[in-house]
């Protein structure tokens, strides 16, 4: 049975856009950012970075943390800020269910 790739959701799309915009703001090429990630111990090619920015490749947590470090920012800066009331409500409901 063939498996389908998991679709990239809104958080992944936002992270990809943020990575690209911060990279460009710092005057880095994809190749330079990929080299920085590799130097930090997480080998990343410029092709993988390009695919991540174009949402053709999922960015796992290890990539996200390394890319953030290579950009000189905390990893949370690459994640969307959830201000949508429905997300907040669901989060509160989950927290209440877990904590009782």
N, C-alpha and C positions, 0 to 999 in steps of 0.2 A: 504494500500500500504506500503510495507516494505521499509525502507530507508537503503541505503548503507552507510557505513562509508566513510568519505572523506579521500582520499588517502593522505598520508604524502608526501609533496613535498621536493625539494632539500634543502630549508632552514631548514625545520624540521629535515631532516636527518642530516644535518651538525650540528645543535644545539644539537641533541642527541649524536653525536660523541664527540662534544666538552664537553658536560656535563660529559660524561664518562671519557674522558682523563684528565680533570681537577680534577675530583673526585679521580681518581687513583693517579695523581701527588701529591695530598694532603694526600695520604695514608688513605682515607676514604672508608669505606665499604658503600654499598647502604643503609644498615640499619642506619649507623651513619649519612649519609647525609639526609635521610628521617627524622630522629629525629631532626636534626637541622632545617629543614623546618617546622616541626610541632611546635617546640619551637618558631619559628618566627611568628606563627599564621596561617600557611597554612598547615593543616594536610595532610601529604603525607606518604603513606606506602612504605616500601621497594619494595613491589610487583609493585606498580604504578611506582616507579622510575626505576625499572628493565624493565618494559614494555616501558617506555619512552625511555630509552637508547637503547633498541632493536627495536625501531620504531614500536612497537605494540600498542602504545598509543600516542595520540596527546598531545603535551605540550601546554597548553593554556598560555596566557600572564601572568596570576597570578602565575602559576607554574614557569614560566621562571624567573620572577622577584624574587620570593622567593628562587629558586635554586641558582640564581646568588648571592643573599645576603648571603645564607648559605655557598657558596664557597668563599665569600669575594671579589667578582668582580662586575663590573657594568654589568647590563643586556645586553648591546650592545656587550659585549665580547663573548656572546653565539651565536650571530648572524653572519652569513657569511658576509664577506666584498665583496660587489659586485664590481668587477673590470672588468667584462665582458662588452665589448663595447656595445653589443646589449641591455643589461639591462640598461646601462647608457643612451643610446639613447632613449629607451622607457621611462625612467624616465624623461628625458629632454622634451620629446614630451608631456607627461602627464602634467608636470609642466607648459609648455607653453600653453597648452590647458586650464588649470585652471586659469592661471594668465592673459592670453590674449596676 
